[in-house]
Amino acid sequence: MGNRLSKIYTRTGDDGSTGLGDGSRTGKDSLRVSAYGTVDELNSAIGMVVAAGIDDDIREALAQIQHELFDLGGELCIPGMAMVQARDIDQLESVLDGFNADLPALKDFILPGGGMAASACHLARTICRRAEREVVALGREEAVRPEAQRYLNRLSDLLFVMARVLARRSGHGEVLWQHERRPRD
């Protein structure tokens, strides 16, 4: 294992810069820092889903995903590093297919809601989409492996399906958008 932090603050970032995993420094507002910072935020949001009290199958899948997101954050923090692999994306697809198998086909849009765990999962999904957008933006300026973008794209789909499952299992049910709720001009 690498160096351990014995002191949390270093004061080296007081000038608005931060150190990347390769030892170089960049602005805290750089595209790279935004991308891996949002992946970290996503990981925290998934922690909120887990803390909401969910069934073992979803909790175990999310625990694996949290480890993979930490890997992805490391990959984004260390230019040229490769951590997320095609097999990780394949595994997300397999888990997604498993949870989606028993869900009814969508006929309407679903609003975020359906209980605390489902709502937290919807929030994680939207953070995941932002992380994906930031990785795309970074990829336009610097080298980013396509696996990073593919992983986040697939993960947002999985989080949507998990939110549906959580809403149904909680007994709250899915909150459907009522497009005919008011007359249109």
Buried (B, 14 or more C-beta within 10 A) or exposed (E): EEEEEEEEEEEEEEEEBBEBBEEEEBEEEBBBBBBBBBBBBBBEBBBBBBEBEBEEEBBEBBEEBBEBBBBBBBBBBBBEBEBBBEEBBEBBEEBBEEBBEEEEEEEEEBEBBBBBBBBBBBBBBBBBBBBBBBBBBBBEEEEBBEBBBBBBBBBBBBBBBBBBBBBBBBEBEBBEEEEEEEEEE
